[in-house]
Amino acid sequence: MVGEKSPIELIDGGGRRNGHRRDPGEGDRLPDVSRATHYKAAITAQVVLLAYFEPCILLPLGRWNDQPGISASFSSGNMILGGAIGGAQLLLLIGTVRRLKPLLWFGLLGDTVWLLLHVYSLWIPYILGASPQYAKMYARVWGSTTKLLPNFGNHLAPDAMHIFIDVFVMAVIVTLVSYLRSLPAAGAPVERSL
């Protein structure tokens, strides 16, 4: 019939989305998710990671973080480690709040390296099996910590504290990538509300 739209035009809107001209640069973005949503998700993930990690590294929490060096609150080694990782996460948080892309990229790189180190040092030995040298170190460092996954044979489970760190770091990476993708490209006009 005359005036009716084809199924393609109904879906695509004839090059329009919700009655508005579609930006060709938005092809890879989620259409119904605002930049504010990406921003809030990135901030939330970073705050949760920071709020979880710092007590785990600075305070003895029984079997949750029963590792050498965490037997006393605020030990010098843990202060350095907690300060370095916490400081880097704080810089990432500042970069997110202030929309400073160099800090966002630096934070994304740092958290990705952190996660890859955990994959290499915790998850590969669990999935593929641990060497005898790793098993000795595991017994000394993580032997008395809380486990969520079972050990089987020479497949030694990561401790619960590190599983949670890894989940929170992955959340930071995913939300940070989506937030970076939601930001306008360099040199693109920025929409300002009146």
Secondary structure, 3 states (H helix, E strand, C coil): CCCCCCHHHHHHCCCEECCEECCHHHCCCCCCCCHHHHHHHHHHHHHHHHHHHHHHHHCCCHHHCCCCCCCCCCCHHHHHHHHHHHHHHHHHHHHHHHCCHHHHHHHHHHHHHHHHHHHHHHHHHHHHCCCHHHHHHHHHHCCCCCECCCCECCECCCEHHHHHHHHHHHHHHHHHHHHHHHCCCCCCCCCCCC
